[in-house]
């Protein structure tokens, strides 16, 4: 295009250390440094940033780039106790407290009603707090109990509890089906906000990355959080020098120890290269949420005569759809390491891994049952021994009293 439309000859140079322009101590290195020193006239596909805009000219945008997070490929968490994950711990605690409080209220209701009712009209069994607990927990498991209240107040209380349990169990069953049909995928982080709130992971970024300028200077809340949590903490921030290859960060990312930040084009290339190098195994991927949309333009020396003709050519390409066609043609669709596939409902077989949790719970119940049986047996033995010891003492006391009465 340049030789034909502008009647010029050009020669391609490679940016030193793959550095498109890094400002260090008020001096520019890389491709922008070559422009400023007169060693080059043009930089194609350069990301526009405020600091770069101050020293070189930019044409109209020819595309835009978004930035993302390179993270470890999400794995499926253990499914042994999946039935406990359906509700948050706050919900489980609330259910337990509700059952205990309802048991106490039901017990008090029957204690009060027994004072002004005939004995045959009162269910004395439910005056026991522990019997009420078994009744309430039995209803929670949709089983009911042997002894039911005969008072209107008790029946009304249990009726509302039955309705509440109906909603609770229906919600639980629906969530359990969803969890079994669609396996959960656990991401290290999914967005920049989650990265800012993470407690242990580190951040890796390459020196000269355009978005680093936003992290260091922007007043946007999430960027400010990144600056405070990572950039100002040397233990959680790793800045790669311009001559360090991006692939050096892959192992740490795959191990889930760090998150690497760069533009989507570089991250996609890193994912594809690692996928091929690891015998077509996915170890890393790009987080779902992107951030910081920036323009890509052609960088020129200040006062360059190429600025106006290039802008005119770019405008024509935009209007004719050529740039859109190039983007669709040379931006390949995402591959294996970007899609978290799950089996459609009804097509996934339930494995032992899914159901091992209930068996663990059953084993735990059996163990506690045997322990209680042993405790009861020991208690009854002690009780029997106490009675046997107490009987001779009582007989001796009675004989002594009888002897004293005979004397009188």
C-alpha positions in Angstrom: 0.0 0.0 0.0 2.8 2.4 0.9 4.9 1.9 -2.2 1.9 2.1 -4.5 -0.2 4.9 -3.0 2.5 7.1 -1.5 5.3 6.3 -4.0 7.8 5.6 -1.2 10.1 2.7 -0.3 10.3 1.4 3.2 12.5 -0.9 5.3 11.3 -2.8 8.4 13.2 -2.7 11.6 12.5 -4.8 14.7 12.0 -2.9 18.0 14.8 -3.6 20.4 13.8 -6.2 23.0 10.2 -6.2 21.6 9.8 -2.8 23.4 7.3 -0.5 21.6 8.1 2.5 23.9 9.0 2.7 27.5 9.7 5.9 29.4 12.6 5.6 31.9 14.0 8.7 33.8 12.4 11.0 31.2 14.1 9.2 28.4 12.2 7.0 25.8 13.5 3.5 24.9 12.4 1.0 22.3 10.4 1.9 19.1 9.5 5.4 20.3 13.1 6.1 21.2 14.0 5.2 17.6 11.4 7.6 16.3 12.7 10.4 18.5 16.3 9.8 17.5 15.4 9.7 13.8 16.2 6.0 13.4 12.7 5.3 12.2 9.7 7.2 10.8 6.7 5.1 11.6 5.4 2.6 14.2 2.4 0.5 13.1 -0.2 -0.6 15.6 1.0 1.4 18.5 -1.2 1.8 21.6 -2.1 5.4 22.3 -1.4 6.6 25.8 -1.2 10.2 27.2 2.6 10.1 27.7 3.2 8.8 24.2 0.9 11.3 22.7 3.1 14.1 24.2 6.2 13.1 22.2 4.9 11.7 18.8 2.0 12.0 16.4 -0.7 9.5 16.0 -3.0 8.8 13.1 -6.7 8.1 13.3 -7.4 4.8 15.2 -7.2 1.7 13.0 -8.4 -0.6 15.7 -8.7 -0.9 19.5 -7.3 -3.3 22.0 -8.5 -4.4 25.4 -6.5 -5.6 28.3 -7.1 -8.8 30.2 -5.7 -11.1 32.9 -3.8 -14.3 32.1 -4.8 -16.8 34.8 -4.4 -20.5 35.6 -6.9 -22.7 33.7 -9.9 -23.1 36.0 -10.4 -26.5 37.6 -13.4 -28.2 39.1 -13.4 -28.1 42.9 -13.8 -31.3 45.0 -17.4 -32.6 44.8 -17.3 -34.8 47.9 -19.5 -32.4 50.0 -21.3 -30.7 47.1 -24.6 -31.0 49.0 -23.3 -28.6 51.6 -22.3 -26.0 49.0 -25.8 -25.4 47.8 -26.5 -23.0 50.6 -24.1 -20.5 52.1 -22.9 -21.1 55.7 -25.1 -18.3 56.9 -28.2 -20.1 55.6 -27.2 -23.4 57.3 -26.6 -21.6 60.6 -30.0 -19.8 60.3 -31.8 -23.1 59.6 -30.2 -24.7 62.7 -31.0 -21.7 64.9 -34.6 -21.6 63.6 -35.1 -25.3 64.3 -33.8 -24.9 67.9 -35.9 -21.8 68.6 -39.0 -23.4 67.1 -38.5 -26.5 69.3 -38.3 -24.3 72.4 -41.4 -22.3 71.4 -43.4 -25.5 70.7 -42.3 -26.9 74.1 -43.4 -23.8 75.9 -46.7 -23.7 74.1 -47.6 -27.2 75.3 -46.3 -26.5 78.8 -48.7 -23.5 79.0 -51.6 -25.3 77.4 -51.3 -28.3 79.7 -52.1 -26.0 82.7 -55.7 -25.3 81.6 -56.5 -28.4 79.6 -57.7 -31.8 80.7 -54.9 -34.3 80.9 -56.4 -36.5 78.2 -56.6 -33.5 75.8 -52.9 -32.6 76.2 -49.9 -34.3 74.4 -47.6 -34.5 77.4 -44.8 -36.0 75.3 -44.3 -32.6 73.6 -43.6 -30.9 76.8 -40.1 -32.3 76.5 -37.7 -30.0 74.7 -35.8 -32.9 73.1 -38.9 -34.5 71.8 -39.8 -31.2 70.2 -36.3 -30.9 68.6 -36.8 -34.4 67.0 -40.2 -33.3 65.7 -38.9 -30.1 64.2 -35.9 -31.7 62.6 -38.0 -34.5 61.3 -40.3 -32.0 59.5 -37.2 -30.4 58.1 -36.3 -33.8 56.6 -40.0 -34.2 55.5 -40.6 -37.1 57.9 -42.7 -35.7 60.7 -42.9 -37.4 64.1 -44.7 -39.9 66.3 -46.2 -37.3 68.6 -48.1 -34.3 67.1 -49.6 -31.3 68.9 -53.3 -31.3 69.7 -53.5 -27.5 70.5 -54.5 -25.0 67.8 -51.4 -22.9 68.6 -49.0 -25.8 68.2 -50.7 -27.0 64.9 -50.6 -23.4 63.5 -46.9 -23.2 64.4 -46.1 -26.6 62.7 -48.2 -25.7 59.6 -46.1 -22.5 59.0 -43.0 -24.6 59.5 -44.2 -27.2 57.0 -44.7 -24.4 54.4 -41.3 -22.9 55.1 -39.7 -26.4 54.7 -41.5 -26.9 51.4 -39.9 -23.8 50.0 -36.5 -24.6 51.5 -36.4 -28.2 50.2 -37.7 -27.3 46.7 -34.9 -24.7 46.4 -32.4 -27.2 47.6 -33.5 -29.8 45.2 -33.4 -27.4 42.2 -29.9 -26.2 43.1 -28.7 -29.8 43.6 -29.8 -30.7 40.0 -28.1 -27.6 38.6 -24.9 -28.4 40.4 -24.9 -32.0 39.2 -25.8 -31.0 35.6 -23.4 -28.1 35.3 -20.0 -28.7 37.1 -18.7 -25.7 38.9 -15.5 -24.1 37.5 -13.3 -22.3 40.0 -11.4 -19.3 38.6 -8.4 -17.8 40.4 -9.9 -14.4 39.5 -12.5 -13.4 36.9 -12.1 -9.6 36.7 -9.8 -6.8 37.7 -12.1 -6.0 40.7 -11.7 -9.6 42.0 -7.9 -9.2 41.5 -7.9 -6.1 43.6 -9.8 -7.9 46.4 -7.7 -11.1 46.3 -5.7 -11.7 49.5 -2.7 -13.8 48.4 -2.0 -13.8 44.6 0.6 -11.7 43.0 0.5 -9.4 40.0 3.0 -9.6 37.1 3.2 -7.0 34.3 5.8 -6.1 31.8 7.6 -2.8 31.9 6.3 -0.4 29.3 2.8 -2.0 29.2 0.4 0.8 28.3 -2.1 -0.1 31.0 0.6 0.2 33.6 0.3 4.0 33.1 -3.3 3.8 34.2 -2.5 1.7 37.2 0.1 4.2 38.3 -1.8 7.5 37.7 -5.5 6.9 37.2 -8.0 7.9 39.9 -10.5 5.2 38.9 -11.4 3.3 42.0 -10.4 -0.2 40.7 -7.1 1.1 39.4 -6.4 2.9 42.7 -7.0 -0.4 44.5 -4.6 -2.2 42.2 -2.0 0.5 42.9 -2.4 0.2 46.7 -2.6 -3.6 46.9 0.0 -4.5 44.4 2.2 -1.7 42.9 3.0 -0.4 46.4 3.7 -3.8 47.8 7.0 -5.3 46.6 6.0 -8.8 47.9 2.9 -8.9 45.6 4.2 -7.1 42.5 6.6 -8.3 39.9 7.5 -6.0 37.0 9.3 -7.8 34.1 12.0 -5.8 32.4 11.6 -5.0 28.7 14.2 -7.6 27.6 12.4 -10.4 29.6 10.3 -12.7 27.5 6.6 -12.8 28.3 6.7 -16.6 28.4 8.8 -16.4 31.6 5.6 -15.6 33.5 3.7 -18.7 32.2 4.9 -21.2 34.8 3.9 -19.0 37.8 0.6 -18.3 36.2 -0.1 -22.0 35.5 0.7 -22.7 39.2 -1.9 -20.2 40.3 0.6 -18.0 42.0 0.4 -14.9 39.9 -1.8 -13.1 37.3 -0.2 -11.6 34.2 -1.6 -8.4 32.7 -1.2 -7.5 29.0 -3.3 -6.8 26.0 -5.6 -9.5 24.7 -3.5 -10.2 21.5 -0.4 -11.0 23.5 -2.3 -13.1 26.0 -4.1 -15.1 23.3 -0.7 -15.8 21.7 0.7 -17.0 25.0 -2.2 -19.3 25.6 -1.9 -20.9 22.1 1.8 -21.3 22.5 1.6 -23.0 25.9 -1.3 -25.2 24.6 1.0 -26.5 21.8 4.1 -26.8 24.0 2.2 -28.9 26.6 0.9 -31.5 24.2 -2.4 -29.8 23.7 -3.2 -29.5 27.4 -4.7 -26.3 28.7 -2.8 -24.8 31.7 -3.6 -21.1 31.3 -6.4 -19.0 29.9 -7.7 -15.4 29.7 -10.1 -14.3 32.5 -13.7 -13.7 31.2 -13.8 -9.9 31.9 -11.7 -7.5 30.0 -10.9 -3.8 30.9 -9.2 -0.6 29.6 -10.2 -0.2 26.0 -7.4 1.7 24.1 -6.9 2.9 20.5 -4.4 1.4 18.2 -2.9 3.9 15.7 0.2 4.5 13.6 2.9 6.4 15.4 4.8 9.1 13.5 7.5 11.7 14.2 6.2 15.1 15.1 5.5 17.2 11.9 5.6 14.1 9.7 4.3 14.7 6.1 2.8 11.2 6.2 0.1 12.1 8.8 -2.5 13.6 6.5 -2.3 11.0 3.6 -2.3 8.2 6.2 -5.4 9.6 7.9 -7.2 9.9 4.5 -6.3 6.3 3.6 -7.5 5.0 7.0 -10.8 6.9 6.7 -11.4 5.2 3.3 -10.6 1.8 4.7 -13.0 2.4 7.6 -15.8 3.4 5.3 -15.3 0.6 2.9 -15.1 -2.1 5.7 -11.6 -3.2 4.8 -10.3 -2.8 8.4 -13.3 -4.8 9.7 -12.6 -7.5 7.2 -9.0 -7.7 8.2 -9.9 -8.0 11.8 -12.3 -10.9 11.2 -9.8 -12.6 8.9 -6.7 -12.3 11.0 -8.3 -12.6 14.5 -8.8 -16.3 14.8 -11.7 -17.6 16.9 -10.9 -18.7 20.4 -9.7 -22.2 20.9 -9.9 -25.0 23.4 -8.5 -23.1 26.4 -11.1 -20.3 26.3 -14.3 -22.4 26.5 -15.3 -23.9 29.8 -17.6 -26.6 28.4 -20.1 -28.5 30.4 -22.4 -31.3 29.5 -26.0 -30.5 28.7 -28.6 -31.3 31.4 -29.7 -34.9 31.2 -26.5 -36.0 29.4 -24.1 -36.1 32.3 -23.8 -39.3 34.2 -23.7 -39.0 38.0 -20.4 -40.6 39.2 -19.3 -41.8 42.6 -17.4 -38.6 43.0 -20.7 -36.7 43.0 -22.2 -38.9 45.6 -19.3 -39.7 47.9 -20.4 -36.9 50.3 -23.7 -38.6 51.4 -21.8 -41.9 52.0 -19.3 -40.0 54.2 -22.2 -38.5 56.1 -23.8 -42.0 56.5 -20.5 -43.3 57.8 -20.2 -40.4 60.2 -23.7 -41.1 61.5 -22.9 -44.8 62.0 -19.7 -44.0 63.9 -21.6 -41.6 66.2 -24.4 -44.1 66.6 -22.0 -46.8 67.8 -20.3 -44.3 70.1 -23.7 -43.4 71.7 -24.5 -47.1 72.1 -21.2 -47.6 73.9 -21.9 -44.6 76.1 -25.5 -45.7 76.9 -24.2 -49.2 77.8 -21.5 -47.8 80.0 -24.0 -45.4 81.7 -26.5 -48.3 82.4 -23.7 -50.5 83.8 -22.7 -47.7 86.2 -26.3 -47.1 87.1 -26.7 -50.8 87.9 -23.6 -50.9 90.0 -24.7 -47.9 91.9 -28.1 -49.6 92.7 -26.3 -52.7 93.8 -24.0 -50.7 96.1 -26.9 -48.6 97.4 -29.1 -51.6 98.3 -26.9 -53.1 101.2 -26.5 -49.7 102.6 -30.2 -49.1 102.7 -30.9 -52.5 104.3 -28.3 -51.8 107.0 -29.9 -48.5 107.8 -33.3 -50.1 108.0 -32.1 -52.8 110.3 -30.5 -50.2 112.6 -33.7 -48.2 112.7 -35.8 -51.3 113.4 -33.4 -52.2 116.3 -33.7 -48.8 117.9 -37.5 -49.0 117.7 -37.5 -52.4 119.4 -35.5 -50.9 122.3 -38.2 -48.3 122.9 
